[in-house]
Amino acid sequence: MELSSNTETKLPEAIIHLTAVEEVRISHCKLTGNIPDGIGALQNLARLKLSHNSLTGMLPSSFNLLSGLQWLNLSFNQLSGDFPALPNLQALDFLYIDSNRFTGPIPTVFGNPRALTCDNPIASEIPPELWTLTTLTSLEMSNCKLFGSLVGVGNLRNLGSLDVTNNQLSGELPSREICSLQLESLHLRRNRFSAGEILDMTGTNLDEMCLDPENQRYLVIEEDDLLCQVDYMCDSVHKVFPHIGDS
């Protein structure tokens, strides 16, 4: 089911009676109000996209009944409150909840996710369970008011993209762990990392990177591989240029 609209409207309660539907896409539709508590009745739902609307309120706990849900995109709404634990969503591969007003811990209790995008005022410490989600290929947690360290990130062996920009992360940057990953995109700007070992990204797949100026002296990258992409990303997005090391 896919809908579009140019006028403000609430998510129809009748949606909870579509128990046979496997996919719902209602984005950019100016939806307002809450997500119905009865959403858990959609037992066959595999993909749900309600992004780019004006939905408010808390996420219903009945989401935990959607055991077959594989893809959930609630980005760019005004949803709030603690993000609930969803232990029954063991099939969930992709979770996008960025640009809302969720608080509380980062959601980590669900199956074998490949992508987690947060960008909410979580204001909590990074939970150690996050480093057990070894199927993750993309982890984006910018602007979350997170604190703690990145120690453990090396466990995410499949990770290709990491963005923790604009948080309150501290401690030594776990350079060896980061270098052990096959990252294509790495953004660490605007945190409180202290100097650690040299972050040697030569010979990697990296083509986007952003690092605070005070940490750039400990960075080594290959000029030919990164110059164009790094300059663009760091100048236009995070307003910082990298140190270009000798290759």
Residue frames as qw, qx, qy, qz and C-alpha x, y, z in Angstrom:
[[0.000, 0.889, 0.459, 0.000, 0.00, 0.00, 0.00],
 [0.424, -0.063, 0.036, 0.903, 1.37, 3.39, -0.99],
 [0.031, 0.872, 0.487, -0.041, -0.33, 6.76, -0.48],
 [0.356, 0.068, 0.015, 0.932, 0.38, 10.39, -1.25],
 [0.089, -0.841, -0.534, 0.004, -1.40, 13.58, -0.27],
 [0.307, 0.418, -0.037, 0.854, -0.98, 17.33, -0.33],
 [0.422, -0.642, -0.039, -0.639, -3.29, 18.07, 2.60],
 [0.087, -0.353, 0.774, -0.519, -2.77, 17.44, 6.30],
 [0.814, -0.196, -0.317, -0.446, -4.48, 14.31, 7.53],
 [0.549, -0.494, 0.620, -0.266, -4.22, 11.75, 10.31],
 [0.143, 0.221, -0.949, -0.172, -3.07, 8.21, 9.79],
 [0.691, -0.185, -0.264, -0.647, -6.41, 6.41, 9.30],
 [0.554, -0.318, 0.667, -0.384, -7.42, 4.04, 12.08],
 [0.908, 0.271, 0.065, -0.312, -8.70, 1.69, 9.38],
 [0.414, 0.636, -0.652, -0.005, -5.11, 0.78, 8.59],
 [0.321, -0.367, 0.812, -0.321, -5.12, -1.66, 11.50],
 [0.809, 0.200, 0.420, -0.358, -7.67, -3.81, 9.66],
 [0.656, 0.630, -0.372, -0.187, -5.36, -4.41, 6.68],
 [0.716, -0.494, 0.490, -0.047, -4.00, -7.54, 8.31],
 [0.899, 0.237, 0.305, 0.205, -2.90, -9.14, 5.04],
 [0.371, 0.911, -0.147, 0.106, -0.77, -6.22, 3.87],
 [0.881, -0.112, -0.043, 0.458, 2.98, -6.80, 3.68],
 [0.451, 0.033, 0.038, 0.891, 4.19, -3.29, 2.85],
 [0.024, -0.911, -0.405, 0.079, 2.97, 0.20, 3.79],
 [0.451, 0.032, 0.081, 0.888, 4.57, 3.36, 2.36],
 [0.036, -0.903, -0.402, -0.145, 3.02, 6.67, 3.42],
 [0.525, -0.342, -0.027, 0.778, 5.75, 9.28, 3.23],
 [0.097, -0.038, 0.214, 0.971, 5.68, 13.00, 2.37],
 [0.186, -0.518, -0.744, -0.379, 1.94, 12.99, 3.06],
 [0.158, -0.435, 0.186, -0.867, 1.69, 15.62, 5.82],
 [0.646, -0.397, -0.649, -0.061, 0.41, 13.01, 8.26],
 [0.157, -0.537, 0.399, -0.726, -0.32, 14.33, 11.76],
 [0.809, -0.379, 0.067, -0.444, -1.32, 12.78, 15.08],
 [0.496, -0.474, 0.721, -0.101, -0.21, 9.52, 16.65],
 [0.371, 0.198, -0.862, -0.284, 0.56, 6.13, 15.16],
 [0.773, -0.307, -0.142, -0.537, -2.47, 3.96, 16.08],
 [0.469, -0.457, 0.707, -0.267, -1.96, 1.57, 19.00],
 [0.879, 0.164, 0.388, -0.224, -3.48, -1.16, 16.86],
 [0.409, 0.716, -0.509, -0.247, -0.57, -1.11, 14.41],
 [0.257, -0.383, 0.884, -0.075, 0.53, -4.41, 15.93],
 [0.758, 0.268, 0.487, -0.343, -2.43, -6.12, 14.25],
 [0.623, 0.678, -0.294, -0.256, -0.61, -6.04, 10.91],
 [0.803, -0.372, 0.463, 0.050, 0.92, -9.44, 11.50],
 [0.832, 0.328, 0.320, 0.315, 2.13, -9.86, 7.90],
 [0.173, 0.981, -0.088, -0.007, 3.84, -6.48, 7.69],
 [0.860, -0.011, 0.056, 0.508, 7.43, -6.68, 6.46],
 [0.391, 0.152, 0.077, 0.904, 8.14, -3.06, 5.42],
 [0.113, -0.866, -0.473, 0.116, 6.77, 0.14, 6.95],
 [0.391, 0.114, 0.063, 0.911, 7.70, 3.63, 5.78],
 [0.116, -0.873, -0.473, 0.024, 6.08, 6.67, 7.43],
 [0.517, -0.247, -0.003, 0.819, 8.95, 9.10, 6.92],
 [0.107, 0.075, 0.222, 0.966, 8.76, 12.84, 6.17],
 [0.298, -0.661, -0.589, -0.355, 5.47, 13.53, 7.89],
 [0.124, -0.525, 0.321, -0.779, 4.44, 15.34, 11.09],
 [0.752, -0.353, -0.547, -0.098, 3.56, 12.35, 13.28],
 [0.148, -0.615, 0.456, -0.626, 3.74, 12.98, 17.03],
 [0.839, -0.388, 0.124, -0.360, 3.52, 11.06, 20.30],
 [0.415, -0.498, 0.762, 0.001, 5.28, 7.95, 21.49],
 [0.427, 0.244, -0.792, -0.361, 5.94, 4.82, 19.50],
 [0.834, -0.253, 0.023, -0.489, 3.23, 2.26, 20.43],
 [0.398, -0.434, 0.803, -0.094, 4.52, -0.77, 22.31],
 [0.843, 0.289, 0.386, -0.238, 2.38, -2.86, 19.95],
 [0.456, 0.726, -0.483, -0.178, 5.23, -2.51, 17.41],
 [0.254, -0.449, 0.849, -0.110, 6.73, -5.41, 19.33],
 [0.746, 0.206, 0.575, -0.265, 4.01, -7.64, 17.83],
 [0.647, 0.702, -0.166, -0.245, 5.32, -7.08, 14.30],
 [0.730, -0.415, 0.509, 0.189, 7.66, -10.06, 14.47],
 [0.751, 0.333, 0.440, 0.361, 8.06, -10.23, 10.68],
 [0.172, 0.980, 0.010, -0.101, 9.03, -6.57, 10.23],
 [0.825, 0.076, 0.131, 0.544, 12.25, -6.26, 8.25],
 [0.335, 0.273, 0.130, 0.892, 12.41, -2.55, 7.39],
 [0.202, -0.817, -0.504, 0.195, 11.17, 0.38, 9.50],
 [0.341, 0.229, 0.077, 0.908, 11.56, 4.01, 8.45],
 [0.205, -0.827, -0.506, 0.134, 10.09, 6.68, 10.76],
 [0.470, -0.106, 0.019, 0.876, 12.57, 9.42, 9.87],
 [0.013, 0.131, 0.163, 0.978, 11.69, 13.10, 9.76],
 [0.399, -0.646, -0.576, -0.302, 8.67, 13.21, 12.05],
 [0.166, -0.606, 0.337, -0.701, 8.08, 14.62, 15.52],
 [0.843, -0.302, -0.440, -0.069, 7.85, 11.34, 17.43],
 [0.070, -0.678, 0.482, -0.550, 9.05, 11.55, 21.02],
 [0.828, -0.431, 0.215, -0.287, 9.56, 9.68, 24.30],
 [0.406, -0.472, 0.774, 0.113, 11.87, 6.77, 25.04],
 [0.592, 0.306, -0.614, -0.423, 12.31, 4.43, 22.12],
 [0.846, -0.287, 0.263, -0.364, 10.75, 1.17, 23.36],
 [0.294, -0.352, 0.880, 0.124, 12.53, -2.14, 23.64],
 [0.775, 0.335, -0.149, -0.515, 11.50, -4.32, 20.73],
 [0.380, -0.413, 0.827, 0.035, 12.86, -7.79, 21.55],
 [0.715, 0.288, 0.627, -0.113, 10.44, -9.57, 19.21],
 [0.530, 0.806, -0.088, -0.249, 11.64, -7.77, 16.08],
 [0.666, -0.385, 0.562, 0.304, 14.21, -10.40, 15.31],
 [0.666, 0.447, 0.483, 0.352, 13.71, -10.03, 11.55],
 [0.102, 0.979, 0.074, -0.162, 14.46, -6.29, 11.53],
 [0.767, 0.170, 0.153, 0.599, 17.32, -5.44, 9.14],
 [0.262, 0.365, 0.092, 0.888, 16.94, -1.68, 8.68],
 [0.272, -0.760, -0.524, 0.273, 15.89, 0.87, 11.31],
 [0.266, 0.341, 0.094, 0.897, 15.71, 4.58, 10.45],
 [0.296, -0.775, -0.540, 0.140, 14.46, 6.86, 13.22],
 [0.417, -0.077, -0.035, 0.905, 16.55, 9.97, 12.56],
 [0.072, -0.202, -0.138, -0.967, 15.22, 13.53, 12.84],
 [0.514, -0.606, -0.548, -0.260, 12.64, 12.84, 15.54],
 [0.225, -0.692, 0.334, -0.599, 12.59, 13.67, 19.24],
 [0.898, -0.228, -0.377, -0.001, 13.22, 10.25, 20.74],
 [0.184, -0.738, 0.543, -0.356, 15.08, 10.05, 24.04],
 [0.888, -0.285, 0.319, -0.169, 16.42, 7.21, 26.12],
 [0.554, -0.380, 0.664, 0.328, 18.91, 4.48, 25.20],
 [0.340, 0.426, -0.609, -0.576, 19.88, 3.71, 21.63],
 [0.913, 0.055, 0.149, -0.375, 17.74, 0.79, 20.43],
 [0.093, 0.540, -0.829, -0.111, 19.86, -2.35, 20.34],
 [0.456, 0.000, 0.856, -0.245, 17.44, -5.19, 21.09],
 [0.772, 0.474, 0.087, -0.415, 16.42, -6.52, 17.70],
 [0.965, 0.191, 0.172, 0.044, 17.59, -9.18, 15.24],
 [0.697, -0.130, 0.324, 0.627, 20.51, -8.85, 12.88],
 [0.249, 0.912, 0.175, -0.276, 20.35, -5.25, 11.69],
 [0.697, 0.276, 0.236, 0.618, 22.31, -3.97, 8.72],
 [0.179, 0.463, 0.054, 0.866, 21.55, -0.26, 9.14],
 [0.348, -0.697, -0.538, 0.323, 20.79, 1.87, 12.20],
 [0.208, 0.428, 0.081, 0.876, 20.23, 5.60, 11.78],
 [0.327, -0.566, -0.632, 0.415, 19.38, 7.56, 14.91],
 [0.150, 0.288, 0.090, 0.941, 20.04, 11.36, 15.07],
 [0.462, -0.716, -0.409, -0.327, 17.78, 12.01, 18.08],
 [0.108, -0.695, 0.426, -0.569, 18.47, 13.71, 21.45],
 [0.808, -0.160, -0.567, 0.023, 19.13, 10.34, 23.10],
 [0.185, -0.742, 0.384, -0.517, 21.38, 11.86, 25.79],
 [0.901, -0.369, 0.198, -0.114, 22.74, 8.57, 27.14],
 [0.303, -0.580, 0.719, 0.232, 25.90, 6.50, 27.22],
 [0.596, 0.338, -0.616, -0.389, 26.60, 4.20, 24.29],
 [0.865, -0.268, 0.306, -0.293, 25.31, 0.79, 25.46],
 [0.269, -0.466, 0.815, 0.217, 27.84, -2.06, 25.23],
 [0.667, 0.310, 0.671, -0.095, 25.18, -4.13, 23.45],
 [0.472, 0.804, -0.078, -0.352, 25.66, -1.90, 20.42],
 [0.075, 0.656, -0.719, -0.216, 29.03, -3.50, 19.73],
 [0.480, -0.025, 0.876, -0.048, 27.38, -6.94, 19.51],
 [0.646, 0.622, 0.283, -0.340, 25.34, -5.98, 16.42],
 [0.446, -0.401, 0.608, 0.520, 27.98, -7.48, 14.16],
 [0.490, 0.466, 0.665, 0.317, 25.78, -7.50, 11.04],
 [0.089, 0.903, 0.166, -0.386, 25.69, -3.69, 10.90],
 [0.635, 0.311, 0.295, 0.643, 27.03, -2.15, 7.70],
 [0.092, 0.569, 0.085, 0.812, 25.91, 1.42, 8.46],
 [0.444, -0.589, -0.549, 0.394, 25.78, 3.14, 11.87],
 [0.139, 0.509, 0.090, 0.845, 24.77, 6.79, 11.97],
 [0.463, -0.652, -0.542, 0.258, 24.40, 8.39, 15.41],
 [0.283, 0.262, -0.048, 0.922, 25.12, 12.07, 14.85],
 [0.256, -0.385, 0.022, -0.886, 23.55, 14.77, 17.05],
 [0.688, -0.363, -0.605, -0.168, 22.46, 12.27, 19.71],
 [0.333, -0.749, 0.331, -0.467, 24.15, 13.84, 22.77],
 [0.955, -0.104, -0.268, 0.072, 25.89, 10.51, 23.35],
 [0.165, -0.809, 0.533, -0.186, 28.69, 10.13, 25.86],
 [0.911, -0.186, 0.363, 0.058, 31.17, 7.35, 26.59],
 [0.172, -0.577, 0.646, 0.469, 33.78, 5.96, 24.21],
 [0.741, 0.428, -0.304, -0.419, 34.02, 4.13, 20.90],
 [0.093, -0.403, 0.908, -0.066, 35.97, 1.24, 22.42],
 [0.556, 0.186, 0.778, -0.226, 34.35, -1.90, 21.01],
 [0.559, 0.638, -0.045, -0.528, 33.59, -0.53, 17.54],
 [0.122, 0.500, -0.807, -0.289, 36.15, -2.95, 16.11],
 [0.427, 0.090, 0.880, -0.186, 33.69, -5.78, 16.75],
 [0.591, 0.622, 0.287, -0.425, 31.49, -4.47, 13.94],
 [0.503, -0.237, 0.652, 0.516, 33.46, -6.28, 11.25],
 [0.392, 0.505, 0.673, 0.372, 30.94, -5.57, 8.47],
 [0.010, -0.858, -0.264, 0.440, 30.73, -1.83, 9.12],
 [0.553, 0.378, 0.340, 0.660, 31.24, 0.35, 6.06],
 [0.012, 0.650, 0.113, 0.751, 29.89, 3.69, 7.32],
 [0.488, -0.495, -0.548, 0.466, 30.26, 5.27, 10.78],
 [0.046, 0.591, 0.067, 0.803, 29.00, 8.73, 11.74],
 [0.491, -0.581, -0.552, 0.343, 29.09, 9.90, 15.37],
 [0.248, 0.391, 0.028, 0.886, 29.40, 13.59, 14.58],
 [0.253, -0.477, 0.061, -0.840, 28.40, 16.19, 17.17],
 [0.770, -0.467, -0.428, -0.074, 28.19, 14.15, 20.37],
 [0.328, -0.828, 0.367, -0.269, 30.07, 14.15, 23.68],
 [0.980, 0.005, -0.137, 0.145, 32.18, 11.04, 23.14],
 [0.158, -0.880, 0.432, -0.117, 35.52, 11.05, 24.94],
 [0.828, -0.315, 0.441, 0.142, 38.57, 9.00, 25.80],
 [0.205, -0.449, 0.667, 0.557, 41.29, 7.89, 23.43],
 [0.704, 0.431, -0.214, -0.522, 40.21, 7.31, 19.87],
 [0.799, -0.162, 0.579, 0.028, 40.40, 3.51, 19.36],
 [0.293, 0.684, -0.458, -0.487, 42.60, 3.89, 16.29],
 [0.090, -0.246, 0.947, 0.183, 43.53, 0.23, 15.91],
 [0.404, 0.381, 0.793, -0.249, 39.89, -0.84, 16.03],
 [0.433, 0.747, 0.102, -0.494, 38.86, 1.78, 13.48],
 [0.173, 0.622, -0.646, -0.407, 41.73, 0.90, 11.16],
 [0.277, -0.074, 0.957, 0.036, 40.77, -2.78, 11.29],
 [0.512, 0.551, 0.565, -0.337, 37.40, -2.01, 9.70],
 [0.372, 0.207, 0.598, 0.679, 36.82, -1.70, 5.96],
 [0.101, 0.732, 0.406, -0.538, 35.21, 1.71, 6.27],
 [0.391, 0.487, 0.446, 0.641, 34.20, 3.79, 3.26],
 [0.122, -0.745, -0.123, -0.644, 32.81, 6.67, 5.33],
 [0.590, -0.337, -0.523, 0.514, 34.04, 7.87, 8.74],
 [0.049, -0.708, -0.064, -0.702, 32.80, 10.99, 10.56],
 [0.613, -0.352, -0.546, 0.450, 34.04, 11.77, 14.08],
 [0.155, 0.448, -0.027, 0.880, 33.77, 15.57, 14.12],
 [0.358, -0.526, 0.104, -0.765, 32.73, 17.59, 17.19],
 [0.849, -0.393, -0.354, 0.003, 33.46, 15.19, 20.04],
 [0.336, -0.864, 0.336, -0.164, 35.94, 15.18, 22.92],
 [0.972, 0.070, -0.107, 0.198, 38.39, 12.49, 21.88],
 [0.365, -0.818, 0.391, 0.212, 41.89, 12.64, 23.31],
 [0.389, 0.650, -0.620, -0.204, 45.02, 11.74, 21.41],
 [0.917, -0.154, 0.361, -0.074, 45.59, 8.04, 20.87],
 [0.608, -0.157, 0.600, 0.496, 47.63, 6.02, 18.44],
 [0.098, 0.331, -0.460, -0.818, 48.11, 7.15, 14.86],
 [0.678, 0.433, 0.473, -0.358, 44.97, 6.69, 12.79],
 [0.113, -0.386, 0.703, 0.587, 46.53, 5.20, 9.69],
 [0.684, 0.453, 0.415, -0.393, 43.87, 4.93, 6.98],
 [0.238, 0.573, -0.624, -0.476, 46.29, 4.28, 4.10],
 [0.148, 0.134, -0.953, -0.226, 45.41, 1.30, 1.96],
 [0.274, 0.336, 0.786, -0.441, 41.75, 1.33, 3.04],
 [0.179, 0.521, 0.719, 0.424, 38.49, 1.84, 1.15],
 [0.110, -0.683, -0.406, 0.597, 37.87, 5.20, 2.82],
 [0.298, 0.403, 0.411, 0.762, 36.48, 7.93, 0.56],
 [0.241, -0.779, -0.160, -0.557, 34.70, 10.21, 3.07],
 [0.637, -0.259, -0.513, 0.514, 36.14, 11.38, 6.37],
 [0.119, -0.808, 0.000, -0.577, 35.77, 14.11, 8.96],
 [0.718, -0.288, -0.437, 0.458, 37.89, 14.61, 12.09],
 [0.255, -0.953, -0.109, 0.121, 38.37, 17.47, 14.56],
 [0.407, 0.826, -0.303, 0.245, 41.42, 19.66, 13.82],
 [0.358, -0.709, 0.560, -0.235, 43.14, 18.79, 17.10],
 [0.832, -0.125, 0.540, -0.036, 43.05, 15.10, 16.15],
 [0.746, 0.660, -0.045, -0.079, 44.15, 15.52, 12.56],
 [0.056, 0.777, -0.627, 0.032, 47.84, 15.50, 13.47],
 [0.480, -0.260, 0.830, -0.114, 47.40, 11.81, 14.34],
 [0.777, 0.458, 0.349, -0.254, 45.79, 11.00, 10.99],
 [0.161, -0.409, 0.697, 0.567, 47.56, 9.52, 7.98],
 [0.713, 0.500, 0.436, -0.224, 45.74, 9.11, 4.67],
 [0.546, 0.058, 0.547, 0.632, 46.74, 8.73, 1.04],
 [0.089, 0.456, -0.047, -0.884, 46.50, 11.98, -0.87],
 [0.216, 0.092, -0.680, -0.694, 45.36, 10.55, -4.20],
 [0.193, -0.324, -0.925, -0.051, 42.67, 8.38, -2.64],
 [0.201, -0.628, -0.668, 0.346, 40.98, 10.90, -0.41],
 [0.195, -0.158, -0.020, 0.968, 41.67, 14.47, -1.40],
 [0.221, -0.246, -0.453, -0.828, 38.59, 15.20, -3.52],
 [0.524, -0.498, -0.650, -0.234, 35.99, 13.42, -1.40],
 [0.502, -0.432, -0.489, 0.567, 37.36, 14.54, 1.96],
 [0.128, -0.041, 0.016, 0.991, 37.62, 18.16, 0.93],
 [0.336, -0.347, -0.488, -0.727, 34.03, 18.17, -0.28],
 [0.592, -0.508, -0.624, -0.043, 32.53, 16.43, 2.74],
 [0.524, -0.396, -0.407, 0.635, 34.53, 18.18, 5.41],
 [0.118, -0.004, 0.056, 0.991, 34.27, 21.64, 3.94],
 [0.344, -0.285, -0.416, -0.792, 30.61, 21.63, 2.95],
 [0.672, -0.452, -0.548, -0.211, 29.17, 19.50, 5.75],
 [0.721, -0.560, -0.298, 0.279, 31.42, 19.69, 8.82],
 [0.087, 0.970, -0.120, 0.194, 33.63, 22.67, 7.97],
 [0.561, -0.659, 0.476, 0.152, 36.98, 20.98, 8.61],
 [0.662, 0.611, -0.424, -0.092, 39.87, 19.95, 6.39],
 [0.952, -0.274, 0.047, 0.125, 42.01, 16.87, 7.04],
 [0.236, -0.726, 0.577, 0.292, 45.77, 16.57, 7.30],
 [0.874, 0.444, -0.163, -0.115, 47.05, 14.89, 4.16],
 [0.651, -0.574, 0.472, 0.156, 49.82, 12.50, 5.14],
 [0.185, 0.579, -0.708, -0.360, 52.60, 11.00, 3.10],
 [0.951, 0.098, 0.102, -0.276, 51.81, 7.76, 1.33]]
